Amino acid sequence: MMNSQDALRLQQLEDQQAARVCISNYMWLCDRLDSTETVQAIGDLFTADACWEGVGEPYAARLGRHLGREVIVAMMAGYVRTPAHFAMNAHFLCSEALNQQVDGPLFGRWLMLQTSEFTAGGAHLNAAEINVEFRREASGMRIHHFTTRNLFSRPVNHWHAADELPVPDKN
Protein backbone atom coordinates (compact mmCIF):
# COMPACT_ATOMS: atom_id res chain seq x y z
CA MET A 1 0.00 0.00 0.00
CA MET A 2 1.27 3.49 -0.88
CA ASN A 3 1.80 5.95 1.96
CA SER A 4 1.19 9.72 1.61
CA GLN A 5 4.89 10.50 1.09
CA ASP A 6 5.11 7.98 -1.76
CA ALA A 7 1.89 9.32 -3.26
CA LEU A 8 3.31 12.86 -3.19
CA ARG A 9 6.57 11.74 -4.81
CA LEU A 10 4.62 9.91 -7.52
CA GLN A 11 2.48 13.02 -8.15
CA GLN A 12 5.64 15.15 -8.49
CA LEU A 13 7.15 12.69 -10.99
CA GLU A 14 3.92 12.66 -12.98
CA ASP A 15 3.79 16.49 -12.89
CA GLN A 16 7.37 16.71 -14.12
CA GLN A 17 6.65 14.38 -17.03
CA ALA A 18 3.48 16.29 -17.87
CA ALA A 19 5.48 19.56 -17.84
CA ARG A 20 8.01 18.05 -20.27
CA VAL A 21 5.21 17.01 -22.61
CA CYS A 22 3.57 20.44 -22.31
CA ILE A 23 6.72 22.43 -23.19
CA SER A 24 7.58 19.97 -25.96
CA ASN A 25 4.10 20.36 -27.46
CA TYR A 26 4.41 24.14 -27.19
CA MET A 27 7.69 24.19 -29.13
CA TRP A 28 6.36 21.71 -31.70
CA LEU A 29 3.28 23.87 -32.30
CA CYS A 30 5.40 27.04 -32.52
CA ASP A 31 7.32 25.33 -35.34
CA ARG A 32 4.02 24.98 -37.22
CA LEU A 33 2.41 28.42 -36.85
CA ASP A 34 0.27 28.01 -39.94
CA SER A 35 -3.38 28.08 -38.86
CA THR A 36 -5.84 29.34 -36.30
CA GLU A 37 -6.19 25.74 -35.09
CA THR A 38 -2.47 25.63 -34.28
CA VAL A 39 -2.70 28.94 -32.44
CA GLN A 40 -5.71 27.70 -30.47
CA ALA A 41 -3.81 24.51 -29.57
CA ILE A 42 -0.99 26.73 -28.24
CA GLY A 43 -3.53 28.67 -26.18
CA ASP A 44 -4.84 25.43 -24.69
CA LEU A 45 -1.39 24.83 -23.17
CA PHE A 46 -1.71 27.98 -20.99
CA THR A 47 -3.73 28.74 -17.87
CA ALA A 48 -6.51 31.30 -18.32
CA ASP A 49 -4.50 33.91 -16.38
CA ALA A 50 -1.10 33.03 -17.87
CA CYS A 51 1.72 35.44 -18.63
CA TRP A 52 4.03 35.13 -21.67
CA GLU A 53 6.93 37.55 -21.78
CA GLY A 54 10.23 38.38 -23.33
CA VAL A 55 12.71 39.52 -20.67
CA GLY A 56 15.95 41.43 -21.05
CA GLU A 57 17.11 43.02 -24.24
CA PRO A 58 16.18 42.72 -27.01
CA TYR A 59 13.26 40.42 -26.13
CA ALA A 60 11.47 42.69 -23.64
CA ALA A 61 11.06 45.39 -26.28
CA ARG A 62 10.56 43.15 -29.34
CA LEU A 63 8.41 40.39 -27.88
CA GLY A 64 6.70 42.20 -25.00
CA ARG A 65 4.55 40.92 -22.15
CA HIS A 66 1.18 39.29 -22.77
CA LEU A 67 -1.28 38.63 -19.93
CA GLY A 68 -4.10 36.11 -20.25
CA ARG A 69 -4.69 33.15 -22.54
CA GLU A 70 -6.71 35.18 -25.09
CA VAL A 71 -3.99 37.83 -25.34
CA ILE A 72 -1.33 35.13 -25.79
CA VAL A 73 -3.43 33.51 -28.53
CA ALA A 74 -3.80 36.89 -30.26
CA MET A 75 -0.03 37.46 -30.11
CA MET A 76 0.64 34.01 -31.61
CA ALA A 77 -2.02 34.60 -34.28
CA GLY A 78 0.08 37.51 -35.54
CA TYR A 79 2.53 34.95 -36.94
CA VAL A 80 -0.14 33.20 -39.02
CA ARG A 81 -0.24 34.85 -42.44
CA THR A 82 -0.14 34.15 -46.15
CA PRO A 83 2.52 33.65 -47.25
CA ALA A 84 3.73 32.06 -44.01
CA HIS A 85 6.07 34.07 -41.78
CA PHE A 86 8.38 31.07 -41.34
CA ALA A 87 9.51 28.99 -44.29
CA MET A 88 11.18 26.73 -41.72
CA ASN A 89 11.30 26.95 -37.95
CA ALA A 90 12.76 24.48 -35.45
CA HIS A 91 13.16 24.78 -31.68
CA PHE A 92 15.64 22.61 -29.77
CA LEU A 93 15.45 22.37 -25.96
CA CYS A 94 18.29 21.16 -23.73
CA SER A 95 19.84 21.59 -20.26
CA GLU A 96 16.55 20.93 -18.52
CA ALA A 97 16.17 21.71 -14.83
CA LEU A 98 12.88 21.07 -13.02
CA ASN A 99 12.16 22.16 -9.46
CA GLN A 100 9.04 21.75 -7.37
CA GLN A 101 8.36 22.50 -3.73
CA VAL A 102 5.97 20.20 -1.85
CA ASP A 103 2.46 21.01 -3.12
CA GLY A 104 3.85 24.12 -4.84
CA PRO A 105 4.17 25.17 -8.46
CA LEU A 106 6.55 23.36 -10.77
CA PHE A 107 9.32 25.45 -12.33
CA GLY A 108 11.29 24.47 -15.42
CA ARG A 109 14.34 26.00 -17.08
CA TRP A 110 15.75 25.14 -20.50
CA LEU A 111 18.24 26.43 -22.99
CA MET A 112 16.62 26.78 -26.40
CA LEU A 113 18.13 27.00 -29.85
CA GLN A 114 15.81 28.28 -32.58
CA THR A 115 16.66 27.98 -36.26
CA SER A 116 14.40 29.98 -38.56
CA GLU A 117 14.16 30.67 -42.27
CA PHE A 118 11.74 33.40 -43.30
CA THR A 119 9.48 33.35 -46.35
CA ALA A 120 10.37 37.00 -46.93
CA GLY A 121 14.04 35.96 -47.10
CA GLY A 122 16.88 35.45 -44.69
CA ALA A 123 17.50 33.04 -41.86
CA HIS A 124 18.27 33.44 -38.17
CA LEU A 125 19.87 31.54 -35.32
CA ASN A 126 18.71 32.39 -31.78
CA ALA A 127 19.57 31.00 -28.38
CA ALA A 128 17.46 31.79 -25.33
CA GLU A 129 16.92 30.79 -21.74
CA ILE A 130 13.34 29.63 -21.17
CA ASN A 131 11.84 29.72 -17.66
CA VAL A 132 8.35 28.35 -17.09
CA GLU A 133 6.08 28.09 -14.09
CA PHE A 134 3.57 25.29 -14.59
CA ARG A 135 0.26 24.75 -12.82
CA ARG A 136 -1.67 21.52 -12.55
CA GLU A 137 -5.28 21.89 -13.61
CA ALA A 138 -8.06 19.31 -13.91
CA SER A 139 -7.24 18.94 -17.63
CA GLY A 140 -3.50 18.51 -16.99
CA MET A 141 -0.31 20.51 -16.64
CA ARG A 142 -0.42 24.02 -18.16
CA ILE A 143 1.98 26.91 -18.58
CA HIS A 144 1.24 29.68 -16.08
CA HIS A 145 4.24 32.00 -16.60
CA PHE A 146 6.56 31.69 -19.60
CA THR A 147 9.67 33.83 -20.03
CA THR A 148 12.25 33.85 -22.78
CA ARG A 149 15.55 35.72 -22.44
CA ASN A 150 17.86 36.15 -25.43
CA LEU A 151 21.38 34.74 -25.10
CA PHE A 152 22.45 35.45 -28.68
CA SER A 153 20.87 36.15 -32.01
CA ARG A 154 22.41 36.35 -35.44
CA PRO A 155 21.43 36.16 -39.07
CA VAL A 156 22.77 33.27 -41.15
CA ASN A 157 22.96 32.93 -44.92
CA HIS A 158 20.55 30.04 -45.33
CA TRP A 159 19.65 26.67 -43.82
CA HIS A 160 19.05 24.27 -46.64
CA ALA A 161 22.18 24.01 -48.76
CA ALA A 162 22.00 22.01 -51.99
CA ASP A 163 25.45 20.59 -51.22
CA GLU A 164 25.66 16.81 -51.20
CA LEU A 165 25.52 15.28 -47.74
CA PRO A 166 28.67 13.21 -47.13
CA VAL A 167 28.01 9.62 -46.06
CA PRO A 168 30.41 6.67 -45.79
CA ASP A 169 30.80 4.51 -48.88
CA LYS A 170 28.92 1.22 -48.74
CA ASN A 171 31.44 -1.42 -49.90
N, C-alpha and C positions, 0 to 999 in steps of 0.2 A: 504494500500500500504506500502511496506517495504522501510524504508529509508536506506541510505548508512551505518549508524552505525549498524543497525539491520542486514543488509546483511553481514557485516564484522563479527559480532558475530556469525551468523549462519555458515559462512565459517569456522571460528575457531572451532566451535563445530563439524562440519563435518570432519575437518582435524584431530581433536583429536580422533574421533571414528575410522577414517581410520588408524591412527597410531596404535591404540590398535589392530585392526585386523591384520595389517602388522606384528607387533612384535609377536602376537599370532601365526600367520601362520609360521613365522620364527622358533619359538620354536617347533611347531608341526612337521615341516619338519625335523628339527635337530634330533628329536626323531625317525625318520624313514630314516636315512642315509643308504639307501640300493640300490640305483640305480642312474644312470646318470640323469634320469628324475627328481628325487628328488633334486639332486644337481643343475640342471638347474632351477628348480622352486625356490630354495633358491636364486640363482643369479638374478632371475627376481624381487626379493624384494629390490634390491639395485640399486642405481643410477649408471650410467656408470663410474663415477669418485669417487665411494665410497671408504671409508677406513674402514677396520675391524682390530681391534687391541686388544691384551691383554696388560693391563697396570699394573704396579707394579709387585712385585715378588710374586709368580713364573710365572705369566702369560706372562709378557713381554718377558721373555726368552723362555718359552715353546710354547707359542701360536704365538708370533710374531706380525708383522704389515703387512697388505696386502692391497695394493693400486690398485683400479680398479676392476670392476665387474669380468672380466675374471680371474684375480689373485685370487679373493675371491672364485670363482667357483672351480678353481684348488686346492685351499687349502681344501675346503670341499670335493672334489672328493677323496682326500687322505684317507678319512674315509670309502669309499665304497670299500669293498674287500670281498673275499670269502676265508674262512668263514667271516661273518660279524664282524666288530670291536666290536659293541655293541650287546650283547644278549638282553639287555633291557636298555632303556634310557628314562628318563622322566624329563622334565623341569617344574618347578613351578614358576610362577611370582607373586609377591605381592608388597605392599607398593609403588604403582604407584604414580608418580608425573609428571604432564605434564605442560609445560610452553611455551608460545608463545608470542612474541612481535608482535605488529601490523604489518602485512605484512612481518613478519620475519620468520625464520625457527622455527620449532616446536621441542622442546627438551623433551625427556622422560627419566625418571629414574625409575628403578625397582630393587628390591632385587630378586635374583633368587636362587632357590634350585635345584640342579641337582642330580638325583639318577641314577647311572649307574652300570650295570653288564656287564662284558666283556666276550666275547666268549673264549678268551684265559685263563680265570679264574680270579677270584677276583671281587670285587665290590667297588664302591667309592661313597662318599657323598661330594658334593661341594656346597659352597654358594659363590655367587658373586654379586657385584653391577654392573648393566648394565646401561650404559648411551648411548642414541641414539639421534642423530640429524636426523630429517626427512625432506625431501623435497617433495613438491607437484609437480608432473609431470602430463602431459596430461593423462597418463594411471592410475594415482592415487598416493597415498602416498608411498614413497620409503625411505629406509634407506640410509642416506648419510654418516654418521659417527657412527660406532658401537664400543663401548669399553666395555670390561669386566675386572673387577678387583676382584681378589680372596679375599674372606673374611676368609674362612677356607676350608680345604680339608683334608679328612681322608679316609683311607680304612675301609671297613666294611666286616664282614664275608660273608654274602650273603643277598639277598633280599627276595627270595621266599621260606619261610620256609614251610615245609610240616605239621606243627602243625595245629591242628584243630582251626578254627576261632570261638571264643566264641560268641554265640548269645542268646538272652533271650529264655527261653522255651515258647512254644506256647500251653497254657492250655486253 
